[in-house]
Amino acid sequence: MAKAKRKAKRKAKKKAPSAARKASAMTAAMRKAVKKSNEMTKKAEQAKAEAEKKVFAAKLIAHIMKEAGIKGPSWSTKKKTGAAARKKAAAAKKRAKKSASAAKKRARSKASAARRKARR
């Protein structure tokens, strides 16, 4: 009895990604990047609005105190407080900018990774 010949195994050829697959990989990466960017922008805007609200509240309190005839803190105290507030605001702005740029950088790297993946 003769043995049946084995069929020669074909070398698996790597399939090129379809245009649809490439497009879906790109759109998913871009959607994620845009979403992250929007979130960071929203956070920065909220922080800005919160700071403005605090400034408004401080001015309103000062006005009410003046109307009521209550003597407020001395000018040097106000000056120190204002400087501290500006310093905090600058630090918050710097943090927001830093996190936004980091998010953009991550988004760019994810987009390029998606492009590489789509090319394969």
Rosetta blueprint (number, residue, H / E / L):
1 M L
2 A L
3 K L
4 A L
5 K L
6 R L
7 K L
8 A L
9 K L
10 R L
11 K L
12 A L
13 K L
14 K L
15 K L
16 A L
17 P L
18 S L
19 A H
20 A H
21 R H
22 K H
23 A H
24 S H
25 A H
26 M H
27 T H
28 A H
29 A H
30 M H
31 R H
32 K H
33 A H
34 V H
35 K H
36 K H
37 S H
38 N H
39 E H
40 M H
41 T H
42 K H
43 K H
44 A H
45 E H
46 Q H
47 A H
48 K H
49 A H
50 E H
51 A H
52 E H
53 K H
54 K H
55 V H
56 F H
57 A H
58 A H
59 K H
60 L H
61 I H
62 A H
63 H H
64 I H
65 M H
66 K H
67 E H
68 A H
69 G L
70 I L
71 K L
72 G L
73 P L
74 S L
75 W H
76 S H
77 T H
78 K H
79 K H
80 K H
81 T H
82 G H
83 A H
84 A H
85 A H
86 R H
87 K H
88 K H
89 A H
90 A H
91 A H
92 A H
93 K H
94 K H
95 R H
96 A H
97 K H
98 K H
99 S H
100 A H
101 S H
102 A H
103 A H
104 K H
105 K H
106 R H
107 A H
108 R H
109 S H
110 K H
111 A H
112 S H
113 A H
114 A H
115 R H
116 R H
117 K H
118 A H
119 R H
120 R L
